[in-house]
Amino acid sequence: MRVRDSRNLISREKNCTVRTRSLNLTNQEQGGIMLKTKCIGGIVGLEDGLRISIMSRHTKNDGITSDPGISPKSYDEWWKKLAPDEKELGAYLRNEMTFEIFEAAYLVKLCYDSKANAAMHRLIKLAREGNVTILCAEPSPEFCHRKILASECKRLARDLKVLIE
């Protein structure tokens, strides 16, 4: 559940409160409530609303070294349940798997992994209540799991406004 006090947008889930960021614009002034996608290294905008990282890790490709372009200030919440399988992502990044096969595998996870499916439905619910931006490291959404996730959310919730960046 998200509620607004006079200064902050607050996300409450299972007795956990996370302060996101001060918002001065109403959803009406922002052009309506929507689900957006962005690169986690991009500019943080007030219209982003709740910023959720859907990455499996926040490190460089070695899996160990922290990525200096990603800090806790880059996102409000981190939902690893919506990250692609690390082995499949690695195979795709090493060109051992086509994007089409990677996409199919990620869709199977979203549909059949109970935790990922529940997280996706929670994401839809949150995006109906206020702006939500899902984030990952790919600069372009063309070959990125955030586009797959946003498209699947739109397929499940036709009324949901989705902006893929």
Number of C-alpha atoms within 10 A of each C-alpha: 11 15 11 11 10 8 10 14 20 18 18 13 10 6 5 7 12 13 13 17 16 15 17 13 10 12 16 8 10 14 10 13 22 25 25 24 25 26 21 25 17 14 10 16 9 14 22 22 25 26 25 24 27 23 23 18 18 21 15 14 12 7 11 10 10 14 14 10 13 17 12 10 10 18 20 17 18 19 17 16 20 27 22 23 16 12 9 17 21 14 13 17 14 10 10 11 14 12 17 11 12 21 21 12 15 21 18 13 19 25 14 12 14 12 13 20 18 16 17 22 15 12 22 20 14 19 22 18 15 20 23 23 30 28 26 26 23 15 14 15 17 13 14 17 26 30 24 19 22 24 15 16 21 16 11 13 14 10 10 18 17 21 14 17 15
